């Protein structure tokens, strides 16, 4: 069987070693005679898997003890509501930065629960940059500041951690968590859908500081209360056990690669190669300000959009999959998550050069 190079934005590529291990263990996990999918989430065997996954993630991200790590269902989109439900704490206002489609979705959801102050927006330039710290117009009384560290669709990444002026900083890191080192203690809460750098779709990781737990909005459903999940070890209900298990395998794989710092160097190298190929060409272009170009999601366009479908068809014939841009913006997009090997980027660059020779 030939594995193709997968540039999907999510569900995204998983490390081949992880898939092979899961395949080997699928029917009989470590001699138990059962699949991990068939085990009780409260069994000693699965609890050990879950606890190891949390330990490995804490090690990889250097998560301080005063933070809870939650493994939840619902995707990152559920967090758009859970964040204000849990973090407003009697306040009626929250600050949000708008840098793209996912920021806008978070803002729209938060408006159901509070007055949202958009402290900065780059919509006027079609979301091709991130605002600087000096452009942020923070409220005096906001409960927290929310931003999206990396906009998956637009390929816009913050090149700094915003200063929230003493308020909790909340980050949607769905598409760049574990891609490079970060200082967790700069944040009050981090959340991320798993289907990019953590594991399969269906799992969401939340990292939340202890002092932000236990004061939800009146009427908050029990399953939307972070403290309930923290107190129950993320097992108040049946969690996505197979996704949690696979995430644990990915964390182990990442440790074997040298950890987040080592994979970050690889990611920067992959992205730099692709951006250099785009900038040096006569037919490809990337619209994002260079300081804010994502190392995870690289959108690009062709000088003649009539060639888009030709490009995509020929790319698939060359085993380069899922390069079509998001339906809302068109063009192309190559997602370079941790599990996308460097040789995949090299193959894409070679194909792009050949395509330009033939169609440029």
N, C-alpha and C positions, 0 to 999 in steps of 0.2 A: 504494500500500500504506500502511495506517495502522499505525504503531508504537504498541503499547499501553504503558502504564506498568507496569513490572515491579518488584514489591516482594519478590521471592524472596530467601530467605536464602542461597541458593547451591545450584547454579550461579546466579549473579546477573547483574544487568544489566551490559552492556558499553557503553562510549561508542559512540554511533551513528557518529561519525566514524571510529572504529577499525574497526567492522564494514564500513563502506563502503570504507575503504582495503584491507582484507583481501579484500573481494569484488572490487575492481578488480584486485588483484594475484594473485588466486587461480590463474589459469591461466598467467600469464606474469609472474614476479617480476622487475621491473626489467630487462626485455628479455632475460632469459636463455632464454626459451622453455620454462621449467619452473616448476611450482608450488614454493613454498618447502617444501611437504610431500614433494616428490620428491627433494630435494637431499640429498646426503651431509652428515651432521652434521660431517664433517671437511673439507668443501670450504671454499675460501677465502671463498666468498660467505656460507655459513651462519656460519662462525666470526666474520666481521665483524658479522653480525646479533647473535650471542650476546654478543660483546664490547661492542657498543654498548649493549645492554640492561643489562649489568652496570654500565657507566659511568653510565648514566642513573639507575639505582637508587641507586648510590653517591652521586650528586649530590643526588637527591631526599631521601635520608635522612641525608646527611652522614655516611656510613659511614667510620670511620677506616681507615687503611691496614693496621693490624694485625688486621683482620677479613677472613675469607674469605666470599665470597658464592657459594652453591651453588644450582644449579637442578636439582632432583631429581624423581624419580617417587615414587609411593606415598602421596601425600596426607599431611596433617598427622598422621593416625592412625599412620603408620609412625614418626613422630618420637617417639611415646610410648615406643617401644622403643629407638630409636636414641639418644635422649638418655642414658638410664642406661648403655647399652652403651659410649658414648664418654666420658661425664663422671664416672662413678664413680671411675675411676683408682685402683683398689685399695681404695676405701672401700666399706663395706657399708651405708651409710645415706644417704638423701636426704630433704630437706624438701619438702613439697608443701602448697599452700593449696587448699582445696576450696570452690569457689564455684558449682558447678553440674555439669551432665551431662558437659561436656567435661573438666573437672577430674577428675571421678570416673573417667572412662575412662583418663586419663593415670596416675592413681594405681593403678588396677587393673593396668595393663600394667607399671608400674615395680616392682610387688610380685613380679614374676617374677625380678627381678634383684637386689633389695636390700630392706633393711628401710626401709619408708616411714614417716616421721613426718609426720602431718597436723598442721601447726603451727597451723592455724585452719580452722574450717568454719562455714559459714552454713546448713547443712542444716536446722537447727532452726527457722529462719524461712522455710523453703521457698526458700532461695537468692534472697532479695529484697534483699540488700545484699552489700557486700564488707567483710571485717574491717579494722579499723584497724591501723596499724603496732604499736600497743601491745598488740594482741590476739595477735600472732604469737609462738608459743612455739618459737623456733628451737633446733635441736639444737646442741650444742657441736662435734659431729664430722661434720656432714652434708657431703656432697661438693658439693651445690648446693641452691638453692631454686628451685622451679618454681611458676609460677602462670599462669593464663589471664587475659590482660588484659581481655578482653571475652567474656562468655558469650553466644554467639549465640542460644541457645534462651531463656534467662531474661532477656536484656536487661540484664545486670548488668556494669558497667564500673568498673574501679578508677579512683579519682580521684587516685592517687598511684603512684609507683614504689616498691615495697617495698625496704627496706634489708635486704640479705642478710648483713649483719655480716661482710663480707670474703669471703664465698663467691661463686662464680659465680651470677648471677641468670639463670634460664632462663624465657623467655616464649613462650607460645603466643599469637601475634598474628593468628591466621587471619582474624578478622573485623574488626580495626580497624587493621591495618597500612596505612600511607600515608593514614590518615584525618585525622591531625593530627601536628604535629611531636613527635618524641621524641628523647631523648639516647641514641644507640646505645651510647655508651661506659659507660652504667650497666649494661649487660647482658653476660653471658658468651656467651649464645646466644639468638637469636630465630628462631622458625620460623613459617611461615604457609602454609596451603593457598592456592592462587592464586584459587579460584573465587568470590571476593568482591570484592576491590579490586585484584587483579593481572591476572587473565586467565581463561581457561577452566579447567575442572576437568582434572586430570591432571598438574599441575605443582605443586611445592612449593619455596618459597624458604627457605633456611637461611642465617643470618648468624652466623658463629661466630668467636670470638677465637682467634688463632693458638696461644696457649699451651694451649688445650684439645684440641688435635689430637694424635693419635699414641699414645694409650694406652688401647686398647679392652679390654673384658673378654675373657678367653680364650674362644675358640670363636665370637667375633663373626663373622658372615658378612662376606665382603669388601665386599659391596655396602652394608653397614650401617656402614662405616668412613668417617667424615667426611674423614679425611686422604687416603684413596684418591681421593675425589671432588675434593678441593681440589687435589691434585697433578695430576689429569687435567683440570682445568678443567671439571668436571662432565660430562666426556665419556668416562668409563671404559667405559660402555656407550652404546647409542644413547639419547639423551635425548628427551623429548617436544618435538620440534623445532617443531611448529606452535604449541604452547602457549607456548614460549619466544619465538617470533617475535611472537605476539599480545601477550604481556606487554611486549615491547619497544615495541610500538605504544602500549600503554596508558601506559607510562612517558613516552613522548614527548607524548602527549595531556595527561598530568598536568602536565608542564613547561609546556605551552602555556596551561594554566589558571592559571599563576602558582606552581605547585609545591605542596608539602604545606601550607605555612602558609596559602596562599590557599584551597585546597580545604577546609582545616580550618575556616576562618571560615564557608564555605558550609554545611559539615556541621553546625556548631553552630547556625546559623540555621535550617536545615531541621528539626532535632530540636526546637529550642525552640518553633517554630510548632506542631508536632504535639503535643508535651506540653501546651502551653497549651490547645489545642483539647480534649484529653482531660480535663484538670483543670477546664476551664470548662464541661463538659457535665453533663448529668443522667443519662446512661446509660453512659458509657464510664469505665473506670478502668484505671490502671497500678499494679501492686503494688510496684514497686521503690522503694527509698529514694531520695529526690531527689538525694542526693550521688552516687549510683552508677547513675543512669539512663544507659543507653547512648545514644550519638549515632548508632550504626549500626543497632541492632535495637530496635524499640519494640514490645513486646507490650502488648496491651490486651484487656480483656474487656467484654462487654455486661452490663448489669444483669440482663437476662433472657436466659440462655443459649439459650433456645428460638429466639431470633432470630438465632443465629450463622449458620446455613445461609442464611437469608434475606439477611443482610448480605453474605455471600460471593457469593451468586448475583447480587445487584443490583450489587455492586462490579464483578464481571466484566462485566456488561452495560454498565457505565460505563467499561470498558477499564482497570480497576484490577485487576491480576493478582497472584496468589500471596500473598494476605493471610491465608491460613489459618495458625494457630499450629502449632507443632510438635506432632506426634501425642502426645508425652508430657505436654504441658501444656494443649493445647486453646486455645480463644480465638482471637484474631487476633494477627498480628505484621506490622509494616511494616519492612522492612529498607531503610535509607537510605544505601546505599553511595555511593562517589564518583560513579559513573556514573548514579545516580538524580537526574534534574534537579529543580531547585527547583519547577518547575511541576507535577511529579508530586505533590509533597507538597501543594501548593496545591489540586490537583484532589481529592486524597484528603480533605483537610480540608473542602472544599466538599461532597463526597459525604456525609461523616459528619454534617455539620450538617443536610443535607437528610434523611438517614435518620432522624436523631433527631426532626425535625419530624413525620415521617410515622409513626414507630413508637414514639416516646418516651412 
